[in-house]
């Protein structure tokens, strides 16, 4: 089991936040746990963001500028 920082996005309001994700490996499979609701709107569990779900150049939900991976 490993806890590491990760980026999350709310599917309703688009807010971004950094929080911990819990990674659990069972042989070849990896499970991710992060069961916290959005801190801004409280409507849904924020979704884990990676390069596949949030490619570089995606618009920022706050300012509209393009996000860069740093």
N, CA, C, O and CB atoms as a CASP TS submission, in Angstrom:
PFRMAT TS
TARGET T0000
AUTHOR 0000-0000-0000
METHOD Language model
MODEL 1
PARENT N/A
ATOM      1  N   UNK     1       0.854  -1.169   0.000  1.00  0.00           N
ATOM      2  CA  UNK     1       0.000   0.000   0.000  1.00  0.00           C
ATOM      3  C   UNK     1       0.904   1.237   0.000  1.00  0.00           C
ATOM      4  O   UNK     1       1.934   1.271   0.672  1.00  0.00           O
ATOM      5  CB  UNK     1      -0.974  -0.005   1.231  1.00  0.00           C
ATOM      6  N   UNK     2       0.502   2.234  -0.756  1.00  0.00           N
ATOM      7  CA  UNK     2       1.286   3.451  -0.902  1.00  0.00           C
ATOM      8  C   UNK     2       0.343   4.641  -0.984  1.00  0.00           C
ATOM      9  O   UNK     2      -0.656   4.589  -1.700  1.00  0.00           O
ATOM     10  CB  UNK     2       2.198   3.380  -2.154  1.00  0.00           C
ATOM     11  N   UNK     3       0.644   5.701  -0.269  1.00  0.00           N
ATOM     12  CA  UNK     3      -0.119   6.952  -0.369  1.00  0.00           C
ATOM     13  C   UNK     3       0.781   7.984  -1.028  1.00  0.00           C
ATOM     14  O   UNK     3       1.930   8.162  -0.625  1.00  0.00           O
ATOM     15  CB  UNK     3      -0.619   7.450   1.046  1.00  0.00           C
ATOM     16  N   UNK     4       0.256   8.668  -2.046  1.00  0.00           N
ATOM     17  CA  UNK     4       1.055   9.690  -2.720  1.00  0.00           C
ATOM     18  C   UNK     4       0.160  10.848  -3.133  1.00  0.00           C
ATOM     19  O   UNK     4      -1.048  10.676  -3.292  1.00  0.00           O
ATOM     20  CB  UNK     4       1.784   9.102  -3.950  1.00  0.00           C
ATOM     21  N   UNK     5       0.757  12.041  -3.309  1.00  0.00           N
ATOM     22  CA  UNK     5      -0.042  13.183  -3.757  1.00  0.00           C
ATOM     23  C   UNK     5      -0.509  12.989  -5.196  1.00  0.00           C
ATOM     24  O   UNK     5       0.197  12.415  -6.025  1.00  0.00           O
ATOM     25  CB  UNK     5       0.766  14.485  -3.634  1.00  0.00           C
ATOM     26  N   UNK     6      -1.710  13.480  -5.469  1.00  0.00           N
ATOM     27  CA  UNK     6      -2.280  13.376  -6.804  1.00  0.00           C
ATOM     28  C   UNK     6      -3.206  14.563  -7.043  1.00  0.00           C
ATOM     29  O   UNK     6      -3.581  15.269  -6.107  1.00  0.00           O
ATOM     30  CB  UNK     6      -3.042  12.034  -6.982  1.00  0.00           C
ATOM     31  N   UNK     7      -3.565  14.773  -8.296  1.00  0.00           N
ATOM     32  CA  UNK     7      -4.471  15.853  -8.681  1.00  0.00           C
ATOM     33  C   UNK     7      -5.854  15.246  -8.928  1.00  0.00           C
ATOM     34  O   UNK     7      -5.984  14.179  -9.528  1.00  0.00           O
ATOM     35  CB  UNK     7      -3.946  16.615  -9.958  1.00  0.00           C
ATOM     36  N   UNK     8      -6.880  15.951  -8.451  1.00  0.00           N
ATOM     37  CA  UNK     8      -8.265  15.518  -8.610  1.00  0.00           C
ATOM     38  C   UNK     8      -9.088  16.643  -9.214  1.00  0.00           C
ATOM     39  O   UNK     8      -8.801  17.821  -9.002  1.00  0.00           O
ATOM     40  CB  UNK     8      -8.864  15.075  -7.260  1.00  0.00           C
ATOM     41  N   UNK     9     -10.125  16.264  -9.977  1.00  0.00           N
ATOM     42  CA  UNK     9     -11.018  17.243 -10.600  1.00  0.00           C
ATOM     43  C   UNK     9     -12.459  16.857 -10.312  1.00  0.00           C
ATOM     44  O   UNK     9     -12.824  15.686 -10.413  1.00  0.00           O
ATOM     45  CB  UNK     9     -10.771  17.334 -12.133  1.00  0.00           C
ATOM     46  N   UNK    10     -13.277  17.838  -9.954  1.00  0.00           N
ATOM     47  CA  UNK    10     -14.699  17.604  -9.709  1.00  0.00           C
ATOM     48  C   UNK    10     -15.426  17.517 -11.053  1.00  0.00           C
ATOM     49  O   UNK    10     -15.248  18.392 -11.900  1.00  0.00           O
ATOM     50  CB  UNK    10     -15.310  18.736  -8.818  1.00  0.00           C
ATOM     51  N   UNK    11     -16.245  16.473 -11.266  1.00  0.00           N
ATOM     52  CA  UNK    11     -16.968  16.366 -12.539  1.00  0.00           C
ATOM     53  C   UNK    11     -18.091  17.385 -12.688  1.00  0.00           C
ATOM     54  O   UNK    11     -18.598  17.573 -13.794  1.00  0.00           O
ATOM     55  CB  UNK    11     -17.537  14.983 -12.681  1.00  0.00           C
ATOM     56  N   UNK    12     -18.497  18.056 -11.593  1.00  0.00           N
ATOM     57  CA  UNK    12     -19.581  19.037 -11.656  1.00  0.00           C
ATOM     58  C   UNK    12     -19.064  20.464 -11.830  1.00  0.00           C
ATOM     59  O   UNK    12     -19.446  21.149 -12.780  1.00  0.00           O
ATOM     60  CB  UNK    12     -20.429  18.951 -10.400  1.00  0.00           C
ATOM     61  N   UNK    13     -18.198  20.917 -10.921  1.00  0.00           N
ATOM     62  CA  UNK    13     -17.774  22.324 -10.973  1.00  0.00           C
ATOM     63  C   UNK    13     -16.405  22.512 -11.629  1.00  0.00           C
ATOM     64  O   UNK    13     -16.020  23.642 -11.926  1.00  0.00           O
ATOM     65  CB  UNK    13     -17.742  22.902  -9.572  1.00  0.00           C
ATOM     66  N   UNK    14     -15.658  21.416 -11.862  1.00  0.00           N
ATOM     67  CA  UNK    14     -14.363  21.521 -12.523  1.00  0.00           C
ATOM     68  C   UNK    14     -13.219  21.933 -11.614  1.00  0.00           C
ATOM     69  O   UNK    14     -12.093  22.097 -12.083  1.00  0.00           O
ATOM     70  CB  UNK    14     -14.461  22.484 -13.630  1.00  0.00           C
ATOM     71  N   UNK    15     -13.480  22.104 -10.328  1.00  0.00           N
ATOM     72  CA  UNK    15     -12.434  22.528  -9.399  1.00  0.00           C
ATOM     73  C   UNK    15     -11.314  21.498  -9.347  1.00  0.00           C
ATOM     74  O   UNK    15     -11.567  20.294  -9.385  1.00  0.00           O
ATOM     75  CB  UNK    15     -13.016  22.751  -7.996  1.00  0.00           C
ATOM     76  N   UNK    16     -10.090  21.968  -9.259  1.00  0.00           N
ATOM     77  CA  UNK    16      -8.920  21.109  -9.147  1.00  0.00           C
ATOM     78  C   UNK    16      -8.373  21.185  -7.739  1.00  0.00           C
ATOM     79  O   UNK    16      -8.400  22.243  -7.109  1.00  0.00           O
ATOM     80  CB  UNK    16      -7.840  21.504 -10.171  1.00  0.00           C
ATOM     81  N   UNK    17      -7.873  20.060  -7.242  1.00  0.00           N
ATOM     82  CA  UNK    17      -7.253  20.065  -5.919  1.00  0.00           C
ATOM     83  C   UNK    17      -6.184  18.994  -5.866  1.00  0.00           C
ATOM     84  O   UNK    17      -6.212  18.021  -6.619  1.00  0.00           O
ATOM     85  CB  UNK    17      -8.305  19.840  -4.807  1.00  0.00           C
ATOM     86  N   UNK    18      -5.246  19.194  -4.965  1.00  0.00           N
ATOM     87  CA  UNK    18      -4.237  18.169  -4.705  1.00  0.00           C
ATOM     88  C   UNK    18      -4.623  17.484  -3.404  1.00  0.00           C
ATOM     89  O   UNK    18      -4.952  18.142  -2.417  1.00  0.00           O
ATOM     90  CB  UNK    18      -2.783  18.779  -4.627  1.00  0.00           C
ATOM     91  N   UNK    19      -4.579  16.165  -3.412  1.00  0.00           N
ATOM     92  CA  UNK    19      -4.916  15.380  -2.230  1.00  0.00           C
ATOM     93  C   UNK    19      -4.129  14.078  -2.322  1.00  0.00           C
ATOM     94  O   UNK    19      -3.426  13.842  -3.305  1.00  0.00           O
ATOM     95  CB  UNK    19      -6.471  15.115  -2.123  1.00  0.00           C
ATOM     96  N   UNK    20      -4.245  13.249  -1.318  1.00  0.00           N
ATOM     97  CA  UNK    20      -3.561  11.968  -1.337  1.00  0.00           C
ATOM     98  C   UNK    20      -4.422  10.906  -1.995  1.00  0.00           C
ATOM     99  O   UNK    20      -5.642  10.890  -1.836  1.00  0.00           O
ATOM    100  CB  UNK    20      -3.188  11.543   0.074  1.00  0.00           C
ATOM    101  N   UNK    21      -3.778  10.025  -2.732  1.00  0.00           N
ATOM    102  CA  UNK    21      -4.442   8.862  -3.301  1.00  0.00           C
ATOM    103  C   UNK    21      -3.770   7.641  -2.697  1.00  0.00           C
ATOM    104  O   UNK    21      -2.552   7.618  -2.517  1.00  0.00           O
ATOM    105  CB  UNK    21      -4.369   8.851  -4.879  1.00  0.00           C
ATOM    106  N   UNK    22      -4.555   6.640  -2.390  1.00  0.00           N
ATOM    107  CA  UNK    22      -4.056   5.409  -1.817  1.00  0.00           C
ATOM    108  C   UNK    22      -3.960   4.374  -2.932  1.00  0.00           C
ATOM    109  O   UNK    22      -4.962   4.063  -3.577  1.00  0.00           O
ATOM    110  CB  UNK    22      -4.969   4.914  -0.656  1.00  0.00           C
ATOM    111  N   UNK    23      -2.775   3.844  -3.160  1.00  0.00           N
ATOM    112  CA  UNK    23      -2.563   2.840  -4.200  1.00  0.00           C
ATOM    113  C   UNK    23      -2.354   1.490  -3.524  1.00  0.00           C
ATOM    114  O   UNK    23      -1.501   1.347  -2.648  1.00  0.00           O
ATOM    115  CB  UNK    23      -1.341   3.209  -5.111  1.00  0.00           C
ATOM    116  N   UNK    24      -3.136   0.508  -3.937  1.00  0.00           N
ATOM    117  CA  UNK    24      -3.030  -0.842  -3.401  1.00  0.00           C
ATOM    118  C   UNK    24      -2.809  -1.778  -4.578  1.00  0.00           C
ATOM    119  O   UNK    24      -3.570  -1.761  -5.544  1.00  0.00           O
ATOM    120  CB  UNK    24      -4.309  -1.244  -2.576  1.00  0.00           C
ATOM    121  N   UNK    25      -1.761  -2.597  -4.495  1.00  0.00           N
ATOM    122  CA  UNK    25      -1.470  -3.550  -5.564  1.00  0.00           C
ATOM    123  C   UNK    25      -1.786  -4.961  -5.091  1.00  0.00           C
ATOM    124  O   UNK    25      -1.407  -5.370  -3.994  1.00  0.00           O
ATOM    125  CB  UNK    25       0.008  -3.445  -6.011  1.00  0.00           C
ATOM    126  N   UNK    26      -2.488  -5.690  -5.945  1.00  0.00           N
ATOM    127  CA  UNK    26      -2.812  -7.087  -5.696  1.00  0.00           C
ATOM    128  C   UNK    26      -2.282  -7.875  -6.888  1.00  0.00           C
ATOM    129  O   UNK    26      -2.986  -8.070  -7.878  1.00  0.00           O
ATOM    130  CB  UNK    26      -4.367  -7.308  -5.489  1.00  0.00           C
ATOM    131  N   UNK    27      -1.056  -8.316  -6.784  1.00  0.00           N
ATOM    132  CA  UNK    27      -0.436  -9.006  -7.913  1.00  0.00           C
ATOM    133  C   UNK    27      -0.212  -8.029  -9.056  1.00  0.00           C
ATOM    134  O   UNK    27       0.554  -7.075  -8.923  1.00  0.00           O
ATOM    135  CB  UNK    27      -1.306 -10.192  -8.380  1.00  0.00           C
ATOM    136  N   UNK    28      -0.874  -8.265 -10.165  1.00  0.00           N
ATOM    137  CA  UNK    28      -0.740  -7.412 -11.354  1.00  0.00           C
ATOM    138  C   UNK    28      -1.701  -6.219 -11.342  1.00  0.00           C
ATOM    139  O   UNK    28      -1.483  -5.243 -12.060  1.00  0.00           O
ATOM    140  CB  UNK    28      -0.976  -8.238 -12.605  1.00  0.00           C
ATOM    141  N   UNK    29      -2.752  -6.293 -10.539  1.00  0.00           N
ATOM    142  CA  UNK    29      -3.770  -5.235 -10.520  1.00  0.00           C
ATOM    143  C   UNK    29      -3.420  -4.129  -9.534  1.00  0.00           C
ATOM    144  O   UNK    29      -2.824  -4.371  -8.485  1.00  0.00           O
ATOM    145  CB  UNK    29      -5.133  -5.822 -10.169  1.00  0.00           C
ATOM    146  N   UNK    30      -3.805  -2.908  -9.898  1.00  0.00           N
ATOM    147  CA  UNK    30      -3.605  -1.759  -9.018  1.00  0.00           C
ATOM    148  C   UNK    30      -4.958  -1.111  -8.768  1.00  0.00           C
ATOM    149  O   UNK    30      -5.714  -0.857  -9.706  1.00  0.00           O
ATOM    150  CB  UNK    30      -2.595  -0.734  -9.633  1.00  0.00           C
ATOM    151  N   UNK    31      -5.260  -0.846  -7.509  1.00  0.00           N
ATOM    152  CA  UNK    31      -6.506  -0.203  -7.126  1.00  0.00           C
ATOM    153  C   UNK    31      -6.187   1.176  -6.554  1.00  0.00           C
ATOM    154  O   UNK    31      -5.215   1.338  -5.817  1.00  0.00           O
ATOM    155  CB  UNK    31      -7.292  -1.070  -6.097  1.00  0.00           C
ATOM    156  N   UNK    32      -7.009   2.169  -6.896  1.00  0.00           N
ATOM    157  CA  UNK    32      -6.818   3.541  -6.399  1.00  0.00           C
ATOM    158  C   UNK    32      -8.022   3.926  -5.545  1.00  0.00           C
ATOM    159  O   UNK    32      -9.173   3.718  -5.929  1.00  0.00           O
ATOM    160  CB  UNK    32      -6.631   4.556  -7.584  1.00  0.00           C
ATOM    161  N   UNK    33      -7.725   4.490  -4.379  1.00  0.00           N
ATOM    162  CA  UNK    33      -8.788   4.910  -3.474  1.00  0.00           C
ATOM    163  C   UNK    33      -8.625   6.377  -3.127  1.00  0.00           C
ATOM    164  O   UNK    33      -7.553   6.810  -2.704  1.00  0.00           O
ATOM    165  CB  UNK    33      -8.790   4.055  -2.200  1.00  0.00           C
ATOM    166  N   UNK    34      -9.678   7.129  -3.303  1.00  0.00           N
ATOM    167  CA  UNK    34      -9.719   8.540  -2.917  1.00  0.00           C
ATOM    168  C   UNK    34     -11.187   8.917  -2.815  1.00  0.00           C
ATOM    169  O   UNK    34     -11.750   9.474  -3.758  1.00  0.00           O
ATOM    170  CB  UNK    34      -8.948   9.466  -3.951  1.00  0.00           C
ATOM    171  N   UNK    35     -11.802   8.627  -1.705  1.00  0.00           N
ATOM    172  CA  UNK    35     -13.252   8.776  -1.576  1.00  0.00           C
ATOM    173  C   UNK    35     -13.636  10.032  -0.812  1.00  0.00           C
ATOM    174  O   UNK    35     -14.283   9.946   0.232  1.00  0.00           O
ATOM    175  CB  UNK    35     -13.840   7.564  -0.887  1.00  0.00           C
ATOM    176  N   UNK    36     -13.254  11.175  -1.305  1.00  0.00           N
ATOM    177  CA  UNK    36     -13.635  12.437  -0.662  1.00  0.00           C
ATOM    178  C   UNK    36     -14.463  13.268  -1.633  1.00  0.00           C
ATOM    179  O   UNK    36     -14.144  13.329  -2.821  1.00  0.00           O
ATOM    180  CB  UNK    36     -12.376  13.230  -0.195  1.00  0.00           C
ATOM    181  N   UNK    37     -15.512  13.902  -1.149  1.00  0.00           N
ATOM    182  CA  UNK    37     -16.297  14.769  -2.034  1.00  0.00           C
ATOM    183  C   UNK    37     -15.523  16.047  -2.359  1.00  0.00           C
ATOM    184  O   UNK    37     -14.555  16.391  -1.681  1.00  0.00           O
ATOM    185  CB  UNK    37     -17.656  15.118  -1.385  1.00  0.00           C
ATOM    186  N   UNK    38     -15.960  16.732  -3.391  1.00  0.00           N
ATOM    187  CA  UNK    38     -15.367  18.011  -3.780  1.00  0.00           C
ATOM    188  C   UNK    38     -15.482  18.986  -2.615  1.00  0.00           C
ATOM    189  O   UNK    38     -16.552  19.125  -2.023  1.00  0.00           O
ATOM    190  CB  UNK    38     -16.057  18.587  -5.054  1.00  0.00           C
ATOM    191  N   UNK    39     -14.394  19.654  -2.288  1.00  0.00           N
ATOM    192  CA  UNK    39     -14.409  20.614  -1.178  1.00  0.00           C
ATOM    193  C   UNK    39     -15.125  21.911  -1.544  1.00  0.00           C
ATOM    194  O   UNK    39     -15.593  22.637  -0.666  1.00  0.00           O
ATOM    195  CB  UNK    39     -12.986  20.926  -0.739  1.00  0.00           C
ATOM    196  N   UNK    40     -15.211  22.200  -2.850  1.00  0.00           N
ATOM    197  CA  UNK    40     -15.838  23.457  -3.284  1.00  0.00           C
ATOM    198  C   UNK    40     -17.362  23.338  -3.345  1.00  0.00           C
ATOM    199  O   UNK    40     -18.068  24.159  -2.759  1.00  0.00           O
ATOM    200  CB  UNK    40     -15.295  23.872  -4.657  1.00  0.00           C
ATOM    201  N   UNK    41     -17.879  22.319  -4.052  1.00  0.00           N
ATOM    202  CA  UNK    41     -19.333  22.213  -4.223  1.00  0.00           C
ATOM    203  C   UNK    41     -19.953  21.071  -3.423  1.00  0.00           C
ATOM    204  O   UNK    41     -21.158  21.081  -3.173  1.00  0.00           O
ATOM    205  CB  UNK    41     -19.661  22.031  -5.681  1.00  0.00           C
ATOM    206  N   UNK    42     -19.145  20.082  -3.015  1.00  0.00           N
ATOM    207  CA  UNK    42     -19.632  18.974  -2.207  1.00  0.00           C
ATOM    208  C   UNK    42     -20.552  18.008  -2.928  1.00  0.00           C
ATOM    209  O   UNK    42     -21.150  17.144  -2.287  1.00  0.00           O
ATOM    210  CB  UNK    42     -20.332  19.505  -1.038  1.00  0.00           C
ATOM    211  N   UNK    43     -20.685  18.127  -4.256  1.00  0.00           N
ATOM    212  CA  UNK    43     -21.648  17.307  -4.988  1.00  0.00           C
ATOM    213  C   UNK    43     -21.183  15.885  -5.272  1.00  0.00           C
ATOM    214  O   UNK    43     -21.988  14.955  -5.212  1.00  0.00           O
ATOM    215  CB  UNK    43     -21.976  17.967  -6.269  1.00  0.00           C
ATOM    216  N   UNK    44     -19.922  15.699  -5.577  1.00  0.00           N
ATOM    217  CA  UNK    44     -19.481  14.376  -6.020  1.00  0.00           C
ATOM    218  C   UNK    44     -18.061  14.108  -5.564  1.00  0.00           C
ATOM    219  O   UNK    44     -17.326  15.002  -5.144  1.00  0.00           O
ATOM    220  CB  UNK    44     -19.578  14.252  -7.543  1.00  0.00           C
ATOM    221  N   UNK    45     -17.715  12.854  -5.667  1.00  0.00           N
ATOM    222  CA  UNK    45     -16.336  12.471  -5.402  1.00  0.00           C
ATOM    223  C   UNK    45     -15.474  13.019  -6.535  1.00  0.00           C
ATOM    224  O   UNK    45     -15.788  12.836  -7.711  1.00  0.00           O
ATOM    225  CB  UNK    45     -16.188  10.915  -5.272  1.00  0.00           C
ATOM    226  N   UNK    46     -14.403  13.681  -6.176  1.00  0.00           N
ATOM    227  CA  UNK    46     -13.498  14.212  -7.194  1.00  0.00           C
ATOM    228  C   UNK    46     -12.827  13.056  -7.924  1.00  0.00           C
ATOM    229  O   UNK    46     -12.546  12.018  -7.326  1.00  0.00           O
ATOM    230  CB  UNK    46     -12.436  15.151  -6.560  1.00  0.00           C
ATOM    231  N   UNK    47     -12.571  13.235  -9.210  1.00  0.00           N
ATOM    232  CA  UNK    47     -11.980  12.184 -10.037  1.00  0.00           C
ATOM    233  C   UNK    47     -10.473  12.340 -10.086  1.00  0.00           C
ATOM    234  O   UNK    47      -9.954  13.451 -10.194  1.00  0.00           O
ATOM    235  CB  UNK    47     -12.564  12.212 -11.458  1.00  0.00           C
ATOM    236  N   UNK    48      -9.773  11.215 -10.006  1.00  0.00           N
ATOM    237  CA  UNK    48      -8.321  11.197 -10.131  1.00  0.00           C
ATOM    238  C   UNK    48      -7.938  11.636 -11.537  1.00  0.00           C
ATOM    239  O   UNK    48      -8.551  11.209 -12.514  1.00  0.00           O
ATOM    240  CB  UNK    48      -7.750   9.787  -9.817  1.00  0.00           C
ATOM    241  N   UNK    49      -6.939  12.476 -11.637  1.00  0.00           N
ATOM    242  CA  UNK    49      -6.509  13.021 -12.923  1.00  0.00           C
ATOM    243  C   UNK    49      -5.145  12.455 -13.276  1.00  0.00           C
ATOM    244  O   UNK    49      -4.218  12.504 -12.468  1.00  0.00           O
ATOM    245  CB  UNK    49      -6.465  14.569 -12.887  1.00  0.00           C
ATOM    246  N   UNK    50      -5.022  11.919 -14.480  1.00  0.00           N
ATOM    247  CA  UNK    50      -3.718  11.520 -14.991  1.00  0.00           C
ATOM    248  C   UNK    50      -3.600  11.991 -16.435  1.00  0.00           C
ATOM    249  O   UNK    50      -4.489  12.679 -16.938  1.00  0.00           O
ATOM    250  CB  UNK    50      -3.517   9.977 -14.884  1.00  0.00           C
ATOM    251  N   UNK    51      -2.516  11.627 -17.102  1.00  0.00           N
ATOM    252  CA  UNK    51      -2.282  12.126 -18.466  1.00  0.00           C
ATOM    253  C   UNK    51      -3.364  11.699 -19.448  1.00  0.00           C
ATOM    254  O   UNK    51      -3.628  12.409 -20.418  1.00  0.00           O
ATOM    255  CB  UNK    51      -0.940  11.646 -18.967  1.00  0.00           C
ATOM    256  N   UNK    52      -3.999  10.540 -19.210  1.00  0.00           N
ATOM    257  CA  UNK    52      -5.040  10.071 -20.124  1.00  0.00           C
ATOM    258  C   UNK    52      -6.338  10.839 -19.956  1.00  0.00           C
ATOM    259  O   UNK    52      -7.023  11.116 -20.941  1.00  0.00           O
ATOM    260  CB  UNK    52      -5.292   8.594 -19.913  1.00  0.00           C
ATOM    261  N   UNK    53      -6.691  11.191 -18.712  1.00  0.00           N
ATOM    262  CA  UNK    53      -7.970  11.853 -18.461  1.00  0.00           C
ATOM    263  C   UNK    53      -7.862  13.377 -18.462  1.00  0.00           C
ATOM    264  O   UNK    53      -8.878  14.071 -18.507  1.00  0.00           O
ATOM    265  CB  UNK    53      -8.531  11.390 -17.140  1.00  0.00           C
ATOM    266  N   UNK    54      -6.652  13.893 -18.412  1.00  0.00           N
ATOM    267  CA  UNK    54      -6.460  15.339 -18.316  1.00  0.00           C
ATOM    268  C   UNK    54      -5.182  15.724 -19.060  1.00  0.00           C
ATOM    269  O   UNK    54      -4.174  16.040 -18.427  1.00  0.00           O
ATOM    270  CB  UNK    54      -6.393  15.797 -16.826  1.00  0.00           C
ATOM    271  N   UNK    55      -5.208  15.703 -20.387  1.00  0.00           N
ATOM    272  CA  UNK    55      -3.986  15.956 -21.149  1.00  0.00           C
ATOM    273  C   UNK    55      -3.482  17.392 -20.993  1.00  0.00           C
ATOM    274  O   UNK    55      -4.247  18.310 -20.697  1.00  0.00           O
ATOM    275  CB  UNK    55      -4.225  15.659 -22.615  1.00  0.00           C
ATOM    276  N   UNK    56      -2.179  17.559 -21.199  1.00  0.00           N
ATOM    277  CA  UNK    56      -1.572  18.889 -21.124  1.00  0.00           C
ATOM    278  C   UNK    56      -2.270  19.815 -22.118  1.00  0.00           C
ATOM    279  O   UNK    56      -2.583  19.404 -23.236  1.00  0.00           O
ATOM    280  CB  UNK    56      -0.039  18.824 -21.414  1.00  0.00           C
ATOM    281  N   UNK    57      -2.514  21.057 -21.716  1.00  0.00           N
ATOM    282  CA  UNK    57      -3.203  22.009 -22.569  1.00  0.00           C
ATOM    283  C   UNK    57      -4.689  22.111 -22.265  1.00  0.00           C
ATOM    284  O   UNK    57      -5.386  22.916 -22.882  1.00  0.00           O
ATOM    285  CB  UNK    57      -3.010  21.635 -24.001  1.00  0.00           C
ATOM    286  N   UNK    58      -5.187  21.315 -21.330  1.00  0.00           N
ATOM    287  CA  UNK    58      -6.583  21.401 -20.919  1.00  0.00           C
ATOM    288  C   UNK    58      -6.825  22.773 -20.297  1.00  0.00           C
ATOM    289  O   UNK    58      -5.968  23.255 -19.556  1.00  0.00           O
ATOM    290  CB  UNK    58      -6.948  20.261 -19.918  1.00  0.00           C
ATOM    291  N   UNK    59      -7.958  23.419 -20.567  1.00  0.00           N
ATOM    292  CA  UNK    59      -8.222  24.741 -19.994  1.00  0.00           C
ATOM    293  C   UNK    59      -8.349  24.709 -18.472  1.00  0.00           C
ATOM    294  O   UNK    59      -8.934  23.784 -17.908  1.00  0.00           O
ATOM    295  CB  UNK    59      -9.487  25.318 -20.594  1.00  0.00           C
ATOM    296  N   UNK    60      -7.805  25.712 -17.826  1.00  0.00           N
ATOM    297  CA  UNK    60      -7.916  25.868 -16.376  1.00  0.00           C
ATOM    298  C   UNK    60      -9.364  26.230 -16.036  1.00  0.00           C
ATOM    299  O   UNK    60      -9.938  27.103 -16.687  1.00  0.00           O
ATOM    300  CB  UNK    60      -6.922  26.963 -15.845  1.00  0.00           C
ATOM    301  N   UNK    61      -9.977  25.576 -15.025  1.00  0.00           N
ATOM    302  CA  UNK    61     -11.361  25.897 -14.679  1.00  0.00           C
ATOM    303  C   UNK    61     -11.520  27.281 -14.053  1.00  0.00           C
ATOM    304  O   UNK    61     -12.633  27.803 -13.990  1.00  0.00           O
ATOM    305  CB  UNK    61     -11.899  24.858 -13.735  1.00  0.00           C
ATOM    306  N   UNK    62     -10.431  27.875 -13.594  1.00  0.00           N
ATOM    307  CA  UNK    62     -10.529  29.190 -12.951  1.00  0.00           C
ATOM    308  C   UNK    62     -10.275  30.340 -13.910  1.00  0.00           C
ATOM    309  O   UNK    62     -11.040  31.303 -13.946  1.00  0.00           O
ATOM    310  CB  UNK    62      -9.556  29.274 -11.807  1.00  0.00           C
ATOM    311  N   UNK    63      -9.179  30.241 -14.703  1.00  0.00           N
ATOM    312  CA  UNK    63      -8.813  31.381 -15.545  1.00  0.00           C
ATOM    313  C   UNK    63      -8.996  31.132 -17.045  1.00  0.00           C
ATOM    314  O   UNK    63      -8.981  32.080 -17.830  1.00  0.00           O
ATOM    315  CB  UNK    63      -7.389  31.753 -15.279  1.00  0.00           C
ATOM    316  N   UNK    64      -9.166  29.880 -17.450  1.00  0.00           N
ATOM    317  CA  UNK    64      -9.334  29.560 -18.865  1.00  0.00           C
ATOM    318  C   UNK    64      -8.014  29.344 -19.605  1.00  0.00           C
ATOM    319  O   UNK    64      -8.020  28.912 -20.758  1.00  0.00           O
ATOM    320  CB  UNK    64     -10.102  30.655 -19.534  1.00  0.00           C
ATOM    321  N   UNK    65      -6.881  29.641 -18.955  1.00  0.00           N
ATOM    322  CA  UNK    65      -5.582  29.419 -19.593  1.00  0.00           C
ATOM    323  C   UNK    65      -5.282  27.925 -19.701  1.00  0.00           C
ATOM    324  O   UNK    65      -5.949  27.107 -19.067  1.00  0.00           O
ATOM    325  CB  UNK    65      -4.466  30.129 -18.805  1.00  0.00           C
ATOM    326  N   UNK    66      -4.284  27.574 -20.501  1.00  0.00           N
ATOM    327  CA  UNK    66      -3.933  26.170 -20.679  1.00  0.00           C
ATOM    328  C   UNK    66      -3.048  25.688 -19.529  1.00  0.00           C
ATOM    329  O   UNK    66      -2.095  26.357 -19.130  1.00  0.00           O
ATOM    330  CB  UNK    66      -3.222  25.961 -22.028  1.00  0.00           C
ATOM    331  N   UNK    67      -3.392  24.507 -19.010  1.00  0.00           N
ATOM    332  CA  UNK    67      -2.624  23.919 -17.915  1.00  0.00           C
ATOM    333  C   UNK    67      -1.401  23.203 -18.457  1.00  0.00           C
ATOM    334  O   UNK    67      -1.444  22.607 -19.534  1.00  0.00           O
ATOM    335  CB  UNK    67      -3.492  22.949 -17.099  1.00  0.00           C
ATOM    336  N   UNK    68      -0.317  23.265 -17.711  1.00  0.00           N
ATOM    337  CA  UNK    68       0.919  22.582 -18.076  1.00  0.00           C
ATOM    338  C   UNK    68       1.312  21.628 -16.971  1.00  0.00           C
ATOM    339  O   UNK    68       1.099  21.911 -15.792  1.00  0.00           O
ATOM    340  CB  UNK    68       2.051  23.589 -18.351  1.00  0.00           C
ATOM    341  N   UNK    69       1.890  20.493 -17.351  1.00  0.00           N
ATOM    342  CA  UNK    69       2.381  19.538 -16.378  1.00  0.00           C
ATOM    343  C   UNK    69       3.719  20.050 -15.851  1.00  0.00           C
ATOM    344  O   UNK    69       4.615  20.362 -16.636  1.00  0.00           O
ATOM    345  CB  UNK    69       2.520  18.110 -17.002  1.00  0.00           C
ATOM    346  N   UNK    70       3.860  20.139 -14.531  1.00  0.00           N
ATOM    347  CA  UNK    70       5.124  20.610 -13.947  1.00  0.00           C
ATOM    348  C   UNK    70       5.664  19.592 -12.965  1.00  0.00           C
ATOM    349  O   UNK    70       6.720  19.807 -12.371  1.00  0.00           O
ATOM    350  CB  UNK    70       4.934  21.967 -13.247  1.00  0.00           C
TER
END
